[in-house]
Amino acid sequence: MIRPDLSVQQGGGPTDFTERKRHFVNITRLAPVLAAAGLLATTVPLLSAPQAAAAGTPEFVPQKPAWQRCSPEQPASYECATVKVPLDYRRPQGRTIDIAISRMKSADPAKRHGVLLMNPGGPGGPGLDLPLMADELMPKDVRDRYDVIGFDPRGVGASSPVTCGLTDEEQNFNRPYKEETFPADVAWAQAVADKCREKSGRVLPFITTRNTARDMDAIRAALGEKKISYVGYSYGTYLGTVYSQMFPSRTDRFVLDSGVDPKRAWRGMIQVWATEAEPAFARWTRWAAERDGEYRLGATPGAVSRTFWDLVARADREPIDFEGQKLTGDDIRTARALFFYPAQASPVVRALVDAAEGRPAALTPEQRGLLRPASEPASDNGTAAFWAVVCGDVEWPRYPEQYAREAARDKARYPLYGDFASNIKPCAYWQRPIEPPTKTNVRANVLTVQNEWDSQTPLDSGRALHRALAGSRMVLAEGGEGHGVYMFEPESCVNATVNAYLAGGGLPAADVTCRNAPAGERRAELVPSSPQRFPGGSPLRF
């Protein structure tokens, strides 16, 4: 058994602005220069000073970044570099990997407070272009306070990317539970785990949230900063939580937006997708019933529900020919992201009903995309990083029988997505985690942000995160819809509180609840499964 790390202070997209660039500067180790410059105070110790002295273990000294313009097509102020970090922080002089970072500096040095790192969610979501988003969407009074730092987390994108060599079908984990097909699901889960071990078995055990938090601290040290501020979405809230527990004295102004319940990472958070799909669906039936004259799906919530489930049953009997693809009832059930916003679900369901009855369906490309999350999977790199983190952070059940039992139970309890969420995953056959999960037992004066109607990281999850972090404050948007709030929702009532915190540093005296104005029909064209609307880039991610 591999002993866990003895880390010091161990505690328990927006608009796609550019194609991410994959070529960064490789810079040589500058440890002697840093030591001569007196920068050893910013190193990342792996052991306490007495432990390090007794063990003769050297500290890891991060490199000072060699910045250069990211791309001729991008502003000169958008700079990129590479920082080398240990693959295994227990062996700081061993193998290293690259962490690709980016920045846009504060335009007003007189107002500059420090650096602000950002994470878009995932796991497996790249973040190099987030400074471009912040530069455009942050208020100037906030933006001037920070050098905004983006980074691709370890194993992702330009940061020594990992791979499992998976086919598109192998990447799709939307697998409905049926007793007769469950042996094939077990074989799929084991095959994915085996392929990942074969392709990247020496690296994947170290692609974890705790090591990514250590990388964040290495970035801090390489930049010569005493503390970091941070904005993290969805999975990024868990990453920020782990950092705040491992490095509390280096945690400055942290915004954790659309919160992951740390006690439910990770199988429990995937199962949340099923439990929260049900109230979202019920909310949609009420919305659609009020607009029966427009969508003709039913004049009561019960009638709308029957229309949908009759459609699912019909598609299970005979797949619906929808714009060149055959959709089964299971395919329709996987499109739970439809119901994140009631106004976007109705035209899509209406189009499916029309297609089933042989009539042409008129949808926008964005609306069509909501029906194809399984047929358009993430890159193999993103999938490999996703499984590395969700399987490597925590222990998962090992017995297929448990998955079968719980998937059958949840299919009955949560008919829209319950069996997909609880069915077997590759984590059942993954290498056991190299260290235990992080406990949340250290005070964290951070700000958590939540929409009331978020089916991906729901209100209960956000409240659990708030409770887990003693000292935190929560700002809740009543009536807020969808996943991701700050900068994703320009009109959200939470923005004033977040901006005041990032600009001034003071948390609210108490939790804040505000009321969003009714979204109305403008939601019909918002698509949470697109990078513009969805942290992590997909409803198959956090």
MIMAR-127511 format. One record per residue (C-alpha): residue in three letters; y, x, z. Coordinates in steps of 0.2 Angstrom, whole numbers. Example, Ala and Ser with C-alpha at 12.3 -4.5 7.8 and 13.67 -1.06 7.14 Angstrom:
BEGIN
+------+-------+-------+-------+
! code !    py !    px !    pz !
+------+-------+-------+-------+
!  ALA !   -22 !    62 !    39 !
!  SER !    -5 !    68 !    36 !
+------+-------+-------+-------+
END
This chain:
BEGIN
+------+-------+-------+-------+
! code !    py !    px !    pz !
+------+-------+-------+-------+
!  MET !     0 !     0 !     0 !
!  ILE !    17 !     7 !    -5 !
!  ARG !    29 !     8 !    10 !
!  PRO !    45 !    -2 !     8 !
!  ASP !    62 !     8 !     6 !
!  LEU !    71 !    12 !    22 !
!  SER !    88 !     9 !    15 !
!  VAL !   103 !    11 !    26 !
!  GLN !   109 !    -6 !    32 !
!  GLN !    94 !   -15 !    27 !
!  GLY !    95 !   -33 !    31 !
!  GLY !    82 !   -45 !    32 !
!  GLY !   142 !   -85 !  -103 !
!  PRO !   157 !   -91 !  -107 !
!  THR !   162 !   -88 !  -126 !
!  ASP !   151 !   -74 !  -134 !
!  PHE !   166 !   -63 !  -138 !
!  THR !   156 !   -49 !  -147 !
!  GLU !   139 !   -43 !  -151 !
!  ARG !   134 !   -32 !  -137 !
!  LYS !   134 !   -14 !  -141 !
!  ARG !   119 !    -4 !  -138 !
!  HIS !   125 !    14 !  -139 !
!  PHE !   133 !    22 !  -124 !
!  VAL !   137 !    39 !  -119 !
!  ASN !   124 !    50 !  -110 !
!  ILE !   132 !    61 !   -97 !
!  THR !   125 !    75 !   -88 !
!  ARG !   123 !    76 !   -69 !
!  LEU !   139 !    80 !   -60 !
!  ALA !   132 !    82 !   -42 !
!  PRO !   139 !   100 !   -40 !
!  VAL !   156 !    94 !   -46 !
!  LEU !   157 !    79 !   -35 !
!  ALA !   152 !    89 !   -20 !
!  ALA !   165 !   101 !   -24 !
!  ALA !   178 !    87 !   -26 !
!  GLY !   173 !    80 !    -9 !
!  LEU !   166 !    64 !   -16 !
!  LEU !   149 !    65 !    -6 !
!  ALA !   156 !    51 !     5 !
!  THR !   153 !    39 !    -9 !
!  THR !   135 !    44 !   -11 !
!  VAL !   121 !    31 !    -9 !
!  PRO !   110 !    36 !     6 !
!  LEU !    92 !    31 !     6 !
!  LEU !    89 !    35 !    24 !
!  SER !   100 !    36 !    40 !
!  ALA !   107 !    53 !    43 !
!  PRO !    94 !    57 !    57 !
!  GLN !    80 !    51 !    46 !
!  ALA !    86 !    61 !    31 !
!  ALA !    88 !    77 !    41 !
!  ALA !    71 !    75 !    48 !
!  ALA !    63 !    71 !    32 !
!  GLY !    73 !    84 !    22 !
!  THR !    77 !    70 !     9 !
!  PRO !    92 !    73 !    -2 !
!  GLU !   104 !    59 !    -5 !
!  PHE !   107 !    52 !   -22 !
!  VAL !   123 !    57 !   -30 !
!  PRO !   129 !    45 !   -44 !
!  GLN !   138 !    52 !   -59 !
!  LYS !   156 !    49 !   -62 !
!  PRO !   157 !    38 !   -78 !
!  ALA !   163 !    46 !   -94 !
!  TRP !   172 !    31 !  -102 !
!  GLN !   175 !    28 !  -120 !
!  ARG !   180 !    13 !  -131 !
!  CYS !   166 !     1 !  -132 !
!  SER !   168 !    -3 !  -150 !
!  PRO !   182 !    -1 !  -164 !
!  GLU !   181 !   -20 !  -166 !
!  GLN !   185 !   -23 !  -147 !
!  PRO !   202 !   -19 !  -138 !
!  ALA !   204 !    -1 !  -133 !
!  SER !   206 !    -7 !  -115 !
!  TYR !   187 !   -12 !  -116 !
!  GLU !   178 !     3 !  -111 !
!  CYS !   160 !     7 !  -109 !
!  ALA !   150 !    21 !  -100 !
!  THR !   132 !    25 !   -93 !
!  VAL !   128 !    29 !   -75 !
!  LYS !   111 !    36 !   -71 !
!  VAL !   102 !    30 !   -56 !
!  PRO !    84 !    33 !   -49 !
!  LEU !    70 !    22 !   -55 !
!  ASP !    63 !    22 !   -37 !
!  TYR !    77 !    25 !   -24 !
!  ARG !    64 !    32 !   -12 !
!  ARG !    63 !    47 !   -24 !
!  PRO !    81 !    50 !   -28 !
!  GLN !    77 !    66 !   -37 !
!  GLY !    63 !    58 !   -48 !
!  ARG !    64 !    49 !   -64 !
!  THR !    81 !    41 !   -68 !
!  ILE !    86 !    26 !   -79 !
!  ASP !   102 !    21 !   -87 !
!  ILE !   114 !     7 !   -81 !
!  ALA !   126 !     2 !   -95 !
!  ILE !   143 !    -2 !   -87 !
!  SER !   160 !    -8 !   -95 !
!  ARG !   177 !   -11 !   -88 !
!  MET !   194 !   -18 !   -91 !
!  LYS !   207 !   -10 !   -80 !
!  SER !   221 !   -19 !   -70 !
!  ALA !   237 !   -20 !   -80 !
!  ASP !   247 !   -18 !   -65 !
!  PRO !   242 !    -3 !   -54 !
!  ALA !   255 !    -9 !   -41 !
!  LYS !   245 !   -25 !   -38 !
!  ARG !   228 !   -17 !   -40 !
!  HIS !   216 !   -21 !   -25 !
!  GLY !   200 !   -13 !   -31 !
!  VAL !   185 !   -16 !   -43 !
!  LEU !   177 !   -33 !   -46 !
!  LEU !   159 !   -33 !   -53 !
!  MET !   152 !   -48 !   -62 !
!  ASN !   134 !   -55 !   -65 !
!  PRO !   131 !   -70 !   -77 !
!  GLY !   114 !   -75 !   -70 !
!  GLY !    96 !   -73 !   -76 !
!  PRO !    87 !   -64 !   -70 !
!  GLY !    88 !   -54 !   -87 !
!  GLY !   105 !   -59 !   -91 !
!  PRO !   116 !   -45 !   -99 !
!  GLY !   134 !   -44 !   -92 !
!  LEU !   143 !   -30 !  -102 !
!  ASP !   155 !   -42 !  -110 !
!  LEU !   160 !   -51 !   -94 !
!  PRO !   176 !   -41 !   -92 !
!  LEU !   182 !   -49 !  -109 !
!  MET !   179 !   -66 !  -102 !
!  ALA !   188 !   -62 !   -86 !
!  ASP !   202 !   -54 !   -96 !
!  GLU !   205 !   -71 !  -105 !
!  LEU !   201 !   -84 !   -92 !
!  MET !   206 !   -77 !   -75 !
!  PRO !   224 !   -81 !   -70 !
!  LYS !   235 !   -66 !   -72 !
!  ASP !   239 !   -65 !   -53 !
!  VAL !   220 !   -63 !   -50 !
!  ARG !   217 !   -52 !   -65 !
!  ASP !   230 !   -39 !   -60 !
!  ARG !   221 !   -36 !   -44 !
!  TYR !   206 !   -29 !   -51 !
!  ASP !   197 !   -17 !   -63 !
!  VAL !   184 !   -29 !   -69 !
!  ILE !   167 !   -21 !   -71 !
!  GLY !   153 !   -28 !   -81 !
!  PHE !   135 !   -21 !   -82 !
!  ASP !   118 !   -25 !   -89 !
!  PRO !   106 !   -25 !   -74 !
!  ARG !    92 !   -12 !   -73 !
!  GLY !    79 !   -16 !   -87 !
!  VAL !    91 !   -27 !   -97 !
!  GLY !   100 !   -25 !  -113 !
!  ALA !   108 !    -7 !  -114 !
!  SER !   101 !    -2 !   -97 !
!  SER !    85 !     6 !  -101 !
!  PRO !    77 !   -10 !  -107 !
!  VAL !    60 !   -16 !  -102 !
!  THR !    48 !   -25 !  -113 !
!  CYS !    31 !   -34 !  -112 !
!  GLY !    28 !   -35 !  -131 !
!  LEU !    26 !   -54 !  -130 !
!  THR !    25 !   -66 !  -144 !
!  ASP !    37 !   -82 !  -144 !
!  GLU !    22 !   -93 !  -139 !
!  GLU !    19 !   -81 !  -124 !
!  GLN !    37 !   -81 !  -119 !
!  ASN !    37 !  -100 !  -117 !
!  PHE !    32 !  -105 !   -99 !
!  ASN !    35 !  -124 !  -102 !
!  ARG !    17 !  -128 !  -100 !
!  PRO !    12 !  -146 !   -95 !
!  TYR !    -2 !  -148 !   -83 !
!  LYS !   -18 !  -156 !   -90 !
!  GLU !   -35 !  -154 !   -82 !
!  GLU !   -43 !  -150 !   -99 !
!  THR !   -30 !  -137 !  -104 !
!  PHE !   -27 !  -129 !   -87 !
!  PRO !   -40 !  -115 !   -91 !
!  ALA !   -29 !  -110 !  -106 !
!  ASP !   -14 !  -110 !   -94 !
!  VAL !   -23 !   -98 !   -83 !
!  ALA !   -28 !   -87 !   -97 !
!  TRP !   -10 !   -87 !  -103 !
!  ALA !    -3 !   -82 !   -86 !
!  GLN !   -15 !   -68 !   -84 !
!  ALA !   -12 !   -62 !  -102 !
!  VAL !     6 !   -61 !  -100 !
!  ALA !     4 !   -51 !   -83 !
!  ASP !    -8 !   -39 !   -92 !
!  LYS !     3 !   -36 !  -107 !
!  CYS !    18 !   -32 !   -96 !
!  ARG !     8 !   -20 !   -86 !
!  GLU !     1 !   -12 !  -102 !
!  LYS !    19 !   -10 !  -109 !
!  SER !    30 !    -6 !   -94 !
!  GLY !    18 !    -5 !   -79 !
!  ARG !    27 !    11 !   -72 !
!  VAL !    44 !     3 !   -73 !
!  LEU !    42 !   -16 !   -70 !
!  PRO !    38 !   -14 !   -51 !
!  PHE !    56 !    -7 !   -48 !
!  ILE !    65 !   -20 !   -58 !
!  THR !    69 !   -30 !   -43 !
!  THR !    85 !   -38 !   -35 !
!  ARG !    85 !   -26 !   -21 !
!  ASN !    85 !   -11 !   -33 !
!  THR !    99 !   -20 !   -43 !
!  ALA !   109 !   -21 !   -28 !
!  ARG !   107 !    -3 !   -25 !
!  ASP !   113 !     0 !   -43 !
!  MET !   128 !   -10 !   -39 !
!  ASP !   132 !     2 !   -24 !
!  ALA !   129 !    17 !   -35 !
!  ILE !   142 !    10 !   -48 !
!  ARG !   153 !     8 !   -33 !
!  ALA !   150 !    26 !   -28 !
!  ALA !   152 !    32 !   -46 !
!  LEU !   169 !    24 !   -47 !
!  GLY !   175 !    32 !   -31 !
!  GLU !   177 !    15 !   -22 !
!  LYS !   174 !    11 !    -4 !
!  LYS !   170 !    -7 !    -7 !
!  ILE !   167 !   -19 !   -21 !
!  SER !   172 !   -37 !   -25 !
!  TYR !   161 !   -48 !   -35 !
!  VAL !   159 !   -64 !   -45 !
!  GLY !   141 !   -69 !   -48 !
!  TYR !   133 !   -85 !   -55 !
!  SER !   117 !   -93 !   -52 !
!  TYR !   104 !   -79 !   -50 !
!  GLY !   120 !   -68 !   -47 !
!  THR !   122 !   -78 !   -31 !
!  TYR !   106 !   -71 !   -25 !
!  LEU !   110 !   -54 !   -31 !
!  GLY !   127 !   -55 !   -22 !
!  THR !   118 !   -61 !    -6 !
!  VAL !   106 !   -47 !    -6 !
!  TYR !   120 !   -34 !    -8 !
!  SER !   130 !   -42 !     6 !
!  GLN !   115 !   -40 !    17 !
!  MET !   110 !   -22 !    12 !
!  PHE !   128 !   -16 !    11 !
!  PRO !   139 !   -27 !    22 !
!  SER !   152 !   -14 !    26 !
!  ARG !   155 !   -12 !     7 !
!  THR !   156 !   -30 !     3 !
!  ASP !   174 !   -36 !     0 !
!  ARG !   179 !   -52 !    -9 !
!  PHE !   163 !   -61 !   -15 !
!  VAL !   162 !   -77 !   -25 !
!  LEU !   144 !   -84 !   -26 !
!  ASP !   145 !   -98 !   -39 !
!  SER !   130 !  -111 !   -41 !
!  GLY !   120 !  -105 !   -26 !
!  VAL !   102 !  -100 !   -25 !
!  ASP !    93 !  -104 !    -9 !
!  PRO !    87 !   -87 !    -3 !
!  LYS !    73 !   -95 !     6 !
!  ARG !    66 !  -103 !   -10 !
!  ALA !    66 !   -88 !   -21 !
!  TRP !    58 !   -89 !   -33 !
!  ARG !    44 !  -102 !   -35 !
!  GLY !    53 !  -114 !   -25 !
!  MET !    69 !  -113 !   -35 !
!  ILE !    59 !  -116 !   -51 !
!  GLN !    51 !  -131 !   -43 !
!  VAL !    69 !  -137 !   -39 !
!  TRP !    71 !  -140 !   -57 !
!  ALA !    59 !  -154 !   -56 !
!  THR !    65 !  -162 !   -40 !
!  GLU !    83 !  -162 !   -46 !
!  ALA !    79 !  -168 !   -64 !
!  GLU !    75 !  -185 !   -56 !
!  PRO !    92 !  -189 !   -49 !
!  ALA !   100 !  -182 !   -64 !
!  PHE !    89 !  -194 !   -75 !
!  ALA !    93 !  -209 !   -64 !
!  ARG !   112 !  -205 !   -65 !
!  TRP !   110 !  -205 !   -84 !
!  THR !   101 !  -222 !   -85 !
!  ARG !   116 !  -229 !   -76 !
!  TRP !   128 !  -221 !   -87 !
!  ALA !   119 !  -226 !  -103 !
!  ALA !   117 !  -244 !   -97 !
!  GLU !   136 !  -246 !   -95 !
!  ARG !   137 !  -241 !  -113 !
!  ASP !   123 !  -251 !  -121 !
!  GLY !   135 !  -258 !  -134 !
!  GLU !   137 !  -240 !  -141 !
!  TYR !   120 !  -232 !  -138 !
!  ARG !   108 !  -247 !  -138 !
!  LEU !    96 !  -240 !  -126 !
!  GLY !    96 !  -254 !  -113 !
!  ALA !   108 !  -265 !  -103 !
!  THR !   101 !  -260 !   -86 !
!  PRO !    96 !  -243 !   -79 !
!  GLY !    78 !  -250 !   -79 !
!  ALA !    79 !  -254 !   -97 !
!  VAL !    86 !  -237 !  -101 !
!  SER !    72 !  -229 !   -92 !
!  ARG !    59 !  -239 !  -101 !
!  THR !    66 !  -235 !  -118 !
!  PHE !    65 !  -216 !  -113 !
!  TRP !    47 !  -217 !  -106 !
!  ASP !    41 !  -228 !  -121 !
!  LEU !    48 !  -214 !  -132 !
!  VAL !    38 !  -201 !  -123 !
!  ALA !    22 !  -211 !  -124 !
!  ARG !    24 !  -214 !  -142 !
!  ALA !    27 !  -196 !  -146 !
!  ASP !    12 !  -191 !  -136 !
!  ARG !     2 !  -203 !  -147 !
!  GLU !    10 !  -197 !  -163 !
!  PRO !    22 !  -183 !  -163 !
!  ILE !    39 !  -188 !  -169 !
!  ASP !    45 !  -180 !  -185 !
!  PHE !    62 !  -174 !  -180 !
!  GLU !    72 !  -164 !  -193 !
!  GLY !    57 !  -154 !  -199 !
!  GLN !    48 !  -151 !  -182 !
!  LYS !    35 !  -162 !  -173 !
!  LEU !    40 !  -167 !  -156 !
!  THR !    27 !  -173 !  -143 !
!  GLY !    31 !  -182 !  -127 !
!  ASP !    29 !  -166 !  -118 !
!  ASP !    42 !  -157 !  -129 !
!  ILE !    54 !  -171 !  -125 !
!  ARG !    51 !  -169 !  -106 !
!  THR !    55 !  -151 !  -107 !
!  ALA !    72 !  -155 !  -113 !
!  ARG !    78 !  -159 !   -95 !
!  ALA !    95 !  -150 !   -99 !
!  LEU !    99 !  -166 !  -108 !
!  PHE !   103 !  -174 !   -92 !
!  PHE !   114 !  -161 !   -84 !
!  TYR !   129 !  -171 !   -92 !
!  PRO !   125 !  -190 !   -94 !
!  ALA !   137 !  -191 !  -109 !
!  GLN !   127 !  -178 !  -119 !
!  ALA !   110 !  -186 !  -116 !
!  SER !   113 !  -203 !  -124 !
!  PRO !   117 !  -198 !  -142 !
!  VAL !   101 !  -186 !  -142 !
!  VAL !    90 !  -200 !  -135 !
!  ARG !    97 !  -212 !  -147 !
!  ALA !    93 !  -200 !  -162 !
!  LEU !    75 !  -198 !  -155 !
!  VAL !    73 !  -216 !  -155 !
!  ASP !    79 !  -218 !  -173 !
!  ALA !    68 !  -204 !  -179 !
!  ALA !    53 !  -212 !  -171 !
!  GLU !    57 !  -228 !  -181 !
!  GLY !    60 !  -219 !  -197 !
!  ARG !    79 !  -219 !  -197 !
!  PRO !    89 !  -203 !  -200 !
!  ALA !    96 !  -195 !  -185 !
!  ALA !   114 !  -189 !  -185 !
!  LEU !   117 !  -175 !  -172 !
!  THR !   128 !  -159 !  -171 !
!  PRO !   120 !  -142 !  -171 !
!  GLU !   123 !  -141 !  -152 !
!  GLN !   115 !  -157 !  -148 !
!  ARG !   100 !  -152 !  -159 !
!  GLY !    99 !  -136 !  -149 !
!  LEU !    95 !  -146 !  -133 !
!  LEU !    78 !  -151 !  -140 !
!  ARG !    73 !  -133 !  -144 !
!  PRO !    73 !  -123 !  -128 !
!  ALA !    55 !  -119 !  -130 !
!  SER !    55 !  -115 !  -149 !
!  GLU !    70 !  -103 !  -147 !
!  PRO !    65 !   -92 !  -132 !
!  ALA !    75 !   -78 !  -125 !
!  SER !    72 !   -60 !  -131 !
!  ASP !    56 !   -51 !  -125 !
!  ASN !    67 !   -40 !  -115 !
!  GLY !    75 !   -54 !  -106 !
!  THR !    58 !   -62 !  -103 !
!  ALA !    51 !   -46 !   -96 !
!  ALA !    66 !   -43 !   -84 !
!  PHE !    64 !   -61 !   -79 !
!  TRP !    46 !   -60 !   -74 !
!  ALA !    49 !   -43 !   -66 !
!  VAL !    62 !   -50 !   -54 !
!  VAL !    54 !   -67 !   -50 !
!  CYS !    37 !   -60 !   -48 !
!  GLY !    42 !   -43 !   -40 !
!  ASP !    55 !   -49 !   -27 !
!  VAL !    42 !   -60 !   -17 !
!  GLU !    24 !   -64 !   -16 !
!  TRP !    17 !   -79 !   -26 !
!  PRO !     1 !   -89 !   -23 !
!  ARG !   -14 !   -80 !   -30 !
!  TYR !   -26 !   -94 !   -32 !
!  PRO !   -26 !  -105 !   -48 !
!  GLU !   -33 !  -120 !   -39 !
!  GLN !   -17 !  -121 !   -29 !
!  TYR !    -6 !  -122 !   -45 !
!  ALA !   -18 !  -135 !   -52 !
!  ARG !   -17 !  -145 !   -36 !
!  GLU !     2 !  -144 !   -35 !
!  ALA !     5 !  -147 !   -53 !
!  ALA !    -5 !  -163 !   -53 !
!  ARG !     4 !  -169 !   -38 !
!  ASP !    21 !  -165 !   -44 !
!  LYS !    18 !  -173 !   -61 !
!  ALA !    16 !  -189 !   -52 !
!  ARG !    31 !  -186 !   -40 !
!  TYR !    43 !  -180 !   -53 !
!  PRO !    37 !  -186 !   -70 !
!  LEU !    51 !  -178 !   -80 !
!  TYR !    47 !  -160 !   -76 !
!  GLY !    36 !  -158 !   -61 !
!  ASP !    20 !  -152 !   -69 !
!  PHE !    30 !  -139 !   -79 !
!  ALA !    38 !  -132 !   -63 !
!  SER !    23 !  -131 !   -53 !
!  ASN !    10 !  -125 !   -66 !
!  ILE !     3 !  -107 !   -65 !
!  LYS !    15 !   -93 !   -69 !
!  PRO !    11 !   -74 !   -73 !
!  CYS !    17 !   -70 !   -55 !
!  ALA !     0 !   -76 !   -49 !
!  TYR !    -7 !   -60 !   -57 !
!  TRP !     8 !   -48 !   -55 !
!  GLN !     7 !   -32 !   -44 !
!  ARG !    12 !   -36 !   -26 !
!  PRO !    30 !   -33 !   -22 !
!  ILE !    34 !   -15 !   -16 !
!  GLU !    45 !   -21 !    -2 !
!  PRO !    48 !   -37 !     7 !
!  PRO !    62 !   -50 !     3 !
!  THR !    79 !   -47 !    10 !
!  LYS !    83 !   -57 !    26 !
!  THR !    99 !   -65 !    28 !
!  ASN !   104 !   -60 !    46 !
!  VAL !   120 !   -51 !    43 !
!  ARG !   137 !   -59 !    43 !
!  ALA !   144 !   -61 !    26 !
!  ASN !   162 !   -67 !    24 !
!  VAL !   160 !   -73 !     6 !
!  LEU !   165 !   -89 !    -3 !
!  THR !   151 !  -100 !   -11 !
!  VAL !   156 !  -112 !   -25 !
!  GLN !   146 !  -128 !   -30 !
!  ASN !   146 !  -143 !   -41 !
!  GLU !   140 !  -159 !   -34 !
!  TRP !   130 !  -163 !   -50 !
!  ASP !   120 !  -147 !   -54 !
!  SER !   102 !  -149 !   -58 !
!  GLN !    98 !  -130 !   -60 !
!  THR !   104 !  -124 !   -43 !
!  PRO !   108 !  -140 !   -35 !
!  LEU !   119 !  -145 !   -21 !
!  ASP !   105 !  -144 !    -8 !
!  SER !   102 !  -126 !   -14 !
!  GLY !   120 !  -121 !   -13 !
!  ARG !   122 !  -129 !     5 !
!  ALA !   106 !  -119 !    10 !
!  LEU !   114 !  -103 !     4 !
!  HIS !   130 !  -107 !    13 !
!  ARG !   120 !  -110 !    29 !
!  ALA !   110 !   -94 !    27 !
!  LEU !   126 !   -83 !    26 !
!  ALA !   135 !   -84 !    43 !
!  GLY !   154 !   -82 !    40 !
!  SER !   154 !   -89 !    23 !
!  ARG !   164 !  -104 !    17 !
!  MET !   159 !  -117 !     4 !
!  VAL !   170 !  -125 !    -9 !
!  LEU !   162 !  -141 !   -16 !
!  ALA !   168 !  -150 !   -32 !
!  GLU !   164 !  -168 !   -29 !
!  GLY !   160 !  -176 !   -46 !
!  GLY !   158 !  -159 !   -53 !
!  GLU !   145 !  -158 !   -67 !
!  GLY !   134 !  -145 !   -73 !
!  HIS !   129 !  -127 !   -69 !
!  GLY !   142 !  -114 !   -67 !
!  VAL !   160 !  -118 !   -61 !
!  TYR !   173 !  -104 !   -59 !
!  MET !   180 !  -100 !   -77 !
!  PHE !   166 !  -111 !   -84 !
!  GLU !   175 !  -126 !   -79 !
!  PRO !   194 !  -123 !   -83 !
!  GLU !   199 !  -140 !   -75 !
!  SER !   188 !  -139 !   -60 !
!  CYS !   197 !  -143 !   -43 !
!  VAL !   188 !  -127 !   -35 !
!  ASN !   198 !  -115 !   -46 !
!  ALA !   214 !  -115 !   -35 !
!  THR !   203 !  -110 !   -19 !
!  VAL !   194 !   -97 !   -28 !
!  ASN !   209 !   -89 !   -36 !
!  ALA !   218 !   -89 !   -19 !
!  TYR !   203 !   -80 !   -11 !
!  LEU !   202 !   -67 !   -25 !
!  ALA !   220 !   -64 !   -26 !
!  GLY !   224 !   -64 !    -7 !
!  GLY !   207 !   -60 !     1 !
!  GLY !   208 !   -73 !    15 !
!  LEU !   194 !   -86 !    16 !
!  PRO !   199 !  -104 !    19 !
!  ALA !   200 !  -109 !    37 !
!  ALA !   186 !  -121 !    34 !
!  ASP !   174 !  -128 !    20 !
!  VAL !   184 !  -136 !     6 !
!  THR !   179 !  -152 !    -3 !
!  CYS !   189 !  -157 !   -18 !
!  ARG !   187 !  -171 !   -31 !
!  ASN !   186 !  -167 !   -49 !
!  ALA !   194 !  -179 !   -61 !
!  PRO !   182 !  -190 !   -71 !
!  ALA !   175 !  -180 !   -85 !
!  GLY !   174 !  -195 !   -97 !
!  GLU !   168 !  -193 !  -114 !
!  ARG !   173 !  -175 !  -116 !
!  ARG !   156 !  -171 !  -109 !
!  ALA !   147 !  -177 !  -125 !
!  GLU !   150 !  -160 !  -134 !
!  LEU !   146 !  -149 !  -119 !
!  VAL !   129 !  -140 !  -121 !
!  PRO !   123 !  -131 !  -105 !
!  SER !   109 !  -122 !  -115 !
!  SER !   121 !  -112 !  -124 !
!  PRO !   128 !   -96 !  -118 !
!  GLN !   146 !  -104 !  -118 !
!  ARG !   140 !  -117 !  -105 !
!  PHE !   126 !  -110 !   -95 !
!  PRO !   125 !   -95 !   -83 !
!  GLY !   109 !   -85 !   -88 !
!  GLY !   110 !   -91 !  -106 !
!  SER !    96 !  -104 !  -105 !
!  PRO !    90 !  -118 !   -95 !
!  LEU !    74 !  -108 !   -93 !
!  ARG !    84 !   -95 !   -82 !
!  PHE !    95 !   -96 !   -67 !
+------+-------+-------+-------+
END
